[in-house]
Amino acid sequence: MLYDYTKKQYVHVNTGSIVETYEEINYLFSLEKYKSQLKKIWEESEIRIADKFKSQILSELNNLPEHLSVSRPAKRVPWGILIPNDDQTIYVWVDALINYYTALGYPDTQPDANNEFTNIVHVLGKDIMRFHALIWPSLLLANKCPLPKELVTHNFWLMKNVSWVLSC
């Protein structure tokens, strides 16, 4: 985020979109609870990643918020997956990350050392590295699931000298 002094508002660094702030009641996940485990994982290279990105992850780990909001009001985000008997939807990043495991058969197939859960490699753009390097492993640790083996992280792709903000 950057502050645009002429417009007196925050704008997204890559897109230039105006950043909107909300105050709302949501479900929270404790990231703080997994901070020391994440630090050990990255310092000991339990998940492989290019060195230039590893230092960025360790830096972001120091600024990790205590909690992650894992839901949004259905009134504001009606297209999300509804939480049963509630007026909340699952935060899109939590839903997206969980899909990695459900695609492998979870919860019917439990992660263990002898199945496809052990060879997970993520290919992603640097703009979503925080989610794959810190939030996703925290959710996996909370559920006692194996961590990915590697994050193959790339810079933004250019087409006609214009940056694409995307991930594979």
Contacts in CASP RR format, 6 or more apart in sequence:
PFRMAT RR
TARGET T0000
AUTHOR 0000-0000-0000
METHOD contacts of the structure
MODEL  1
MLYDYTKKQYVHVNTGSIVETYEEINYLFSLEKYKSQLKKIWEESEIRIA
DKFKSQILSELNNLPEHLSVSRPAKRVPWGILIPNDDQTIYVWVDALINY
YTALGYPDTQPDANNEFTNIVHVLGKDIMRFHALIWPSLLLANKCPLPKE
LVTHNFWLMKNVSWVLSC
1 10 0 8 1.000
1 11 0 8 1.000
1 12 0 8 1.000
1 13 0 8 1.000
1 19 0 8 1.000
2 10 0 8 1.000
2 11 0 8 1.000
2 13 0 8 1.000
3 9 0 8 1.000
3 10 0 8 1.000
3 11 0 8 1.000
4 10 0 8 1.000
4 11 0 8 1.000
7 18 0 8 1.000
9 18 0 8 1.000
9 19 0 8 1.000
10 18 0 8 1.000
10 19 0 8 1.000
11 17 0 8 1.000
11 18 0 8 1.000
11 19 0 8 1.000
12 18 0 8 1.000
12 19 0 8 1.000
14 127 0 8 1.000
14 156 0 8 1.000
14 163 0 8 1.000
14 165 0 8 1.000
15 165 0 8 1.000
22 76 0 8 1.000
24 72 0 8 1.000
24 73 0 8 1.000
24 76 0 8 1.000
25 73 0 8 1.000
26 69 0 8 1.000
26 70 0 8 1.000
26 71 0 8 1.000
26 72 0 8 1.000
26 73 0 8 1.000
26 88 0 8 1.000
26 91 0 8 1.000
27 69 0 8 1.000
27 70 0 8 1.000
27 71 0 8 1.000
27 83 0 8 1.000
27 88 0 8 1.000
28 67 0 8 1.000
28 68 0 8 1.000
28 69 0 8 1.000
28 70 0 8 1.000
29 67 0 8 1.000
29 68 0 8 1.000
29 70 0 8 1.000
29 94 0 8 1.000
29 138 0 8 1.000
29 139 0 8 1.000
29 142 0 8 1.000
30 66 0 8 1.000
30 67 0 8 1.000
31 64 0 8 1.000
31 65 0 8 1.000
31 66 0 8 1.000
31 67 0 8 1.000
31 68 0 8 1.000
31 134 0 8 1.000
31 135 0 8 1.000
31 138 0 8 1.000
32 64 0 8 1.000
32 66 0 8 1.000
32 67 0 8 1.000
33 138 0 8 1.000
33 142 0 8 1.000
34 137 0 8 1.000
34 138 0 8 1.000
34 141 0 8 1.000
34 142 0 8 1.000
35 61 0 8 1.000
35 64 0 8 1.000
37 141 0 8 1.000
38 61 0 8 1.000
38 64 0 8 1.000
38 134 0 8 1.000
38 137 0 8 1.000
38 138 0 8 1.000
38 141 0 8 1.000
39 58 0 8 1.000
39 61 0 8 1.000
40 46 0 8 1.000
41 47 0 8 1.000
41 137 0 8 1.000
41 147 0 8 1.000
42 54 0 8 1.000
42 57 0 8 1.000
42 58 0 8 1.000
42 61 0 8 1.000
42 133 0 8 1.000
43 58 0 8 1.000
45 54 0 8 1.000
46 147 0 8 1.000
47 133 0 8 1.000
47 137 0 8 1.000
47 147 0 8 1.000
47 148 0 8 1.000
47 149 0 8 1.000
47 150 0 8 1.000
47 151 0 8 1.000
48 149 0 8 1.000
48 150 0 8 1.000
48 151 0 8 1.000
49 57 0 8 1.000
49 133 0 8 1.000
49 150 0 8 1.000
49 151 0 8 1.000
49 153 0 8 1.000
50 153 0 8 1.000
53 126 0 8 1.000
53 129 0 8 1.000
53 133 0 8 1.000
53 151 0 8 1.000
53 153 0 8 1.000
56 129 0 8 1.000
57 129 0 8 1.000
57 130 0 8 1.000
57 133 0 8 1.000
57 134 0 8 1.000
60 130 0 8 1.000
60 133 0 8 1.000
60 134 0 8 1.000
61 134 0 8 1.000
64 134 0 8 1.000
68 91 0 8 1.000
68 135 0 8 1.000
68 138 0 8 1.000
69 91 0 8 1.000
70 90 0 8 1.000
70 91 0 8 1.000
70 94 0 8 1.000
71 83 0 8 1.000
71 86 0 8 1.000
71 88 0 8 1.000
71 89 0 8 1.000
71 90 0 8 1.000
71 91 0 8 1.000
72 80 0 8 1.000
72 88 0 8 1.000
72 89 0 8 1.000
72 91 0 8 1.000
73 87 0 8 1.000
73 88 0 8 1.000
73 89 0 8 1.000
74 80 0 8 1.000
74 82 0 8 1.000
74 87 0 8 1.000
74 88 0 8 1.000
74 89 0 8 1.000
75 87 0 8 1.000
77 89 0 8 1.000
77 92 0 8 1.000
78 89 0 8 1.000
79 89 0 8 1.000
80 89 0 8 1.000
80 90 0 8 1.000
80 92 0 8 1.000
80 95 0 8 1.000
81 89 0 8 1.000
81 90 0 8 1.000
81 95 0 8 1.000
82 88 0 8 1.000
82 89 0 8 1.000
83 89 0 8 1.000
83 90 0 8 1.000
93 131 0 8 1.000
93 135 0 8 1.000
94 139 0 8 1.000
97 131 0 8 1.000
97 132 0 8 1.000
97 135 0 8 1.000
97 136 0 8 1.000
97 139 0 8 1.000
98 139 0 8 1.000
100 120 0 8 1.000
100 136 0 8 1.000
101 111 0 8 1.000
101 117 0 8 1.000
101 145 0 8 1.000
104 115 0 8 1.000
104 116 0 8 1.000
104 117 0 8 1.000
106 117 0 8 1.000
106 145 0 8 1.000
109 115 0 8 1.000
109 117 0 8 1.000
111 117 0 8 1.000
111 118 0 8 1.000
111 145 0 8 1.000
111 146 0 8 1.000
112 118 0 8 1.000
112 146 0 8 1.000
113 146 0 8 1.000
117 145 0 8 1.000
117 146 0 8 1.000
118 146 0 8 1.000
118 149 0 8 1.000
119 149 0 8 1.000
120 146 0 8 1.000
120 147 0 8 1.000
120 148 0 8 1.000
120 149 0 8 1.000
121 148 0 8 1.000
121 149 0 8 1.000
121 150 0 8 1.000
121 151 0 8 1.000
121 152 0 8 1.000
122 132 0 8 1.000
122 148 0 8 1.000
122 150 0 8 1.000
122 151 0 8 1.000
122 152 0 8 1.000
123 152 0 8 1.000
123 154 0 8 1.000
123 167 0 8 1.000
123 168 0 8 1.000
124 132 0 8 1.000
124 151 0 8 1.000
124 152 0 8 1.000
124 153 0 8 1.000
124 154 0 8 1.000
124 167 0 8 1.000
124 168 0 8 1.000
125 153 0 8 1.000
125 154 0 8 1.000
125 155 0 8 1.000
125 156 0 8 1.000
125 166 0 8 1.000
125 167 0 8 1.000
125 168 0 8 1.000
126 153 0 8 1.000
126 154 0 8 1.000
126 155 0 8 1.000
126 156 0 8 1.000
127 156 0 8 1.000
127 165 0 8 1.000
127 167 0 8 1.000
128 167 0 8 1.000
129 151 0 8 1.000
129 153 0 8 1.000
132 148 0 8 1.000
132 151 0 8 1.000
133 151 0 8 1.000
136 148 0 8 1.000
137 147 0 8 1.000
137 148 0 8 1.000
140 146 0 8 1.000
140 147 0 8 1.000
141 147 0 8 1.000
156 163 0 8 1.000
156 164 0 8 1.000
156 165 0 8 1.000
157 163 0 8 1.000
157 164 0 8 1.000
157 166 0 8 1.000
158 164 0 8 1.000
END
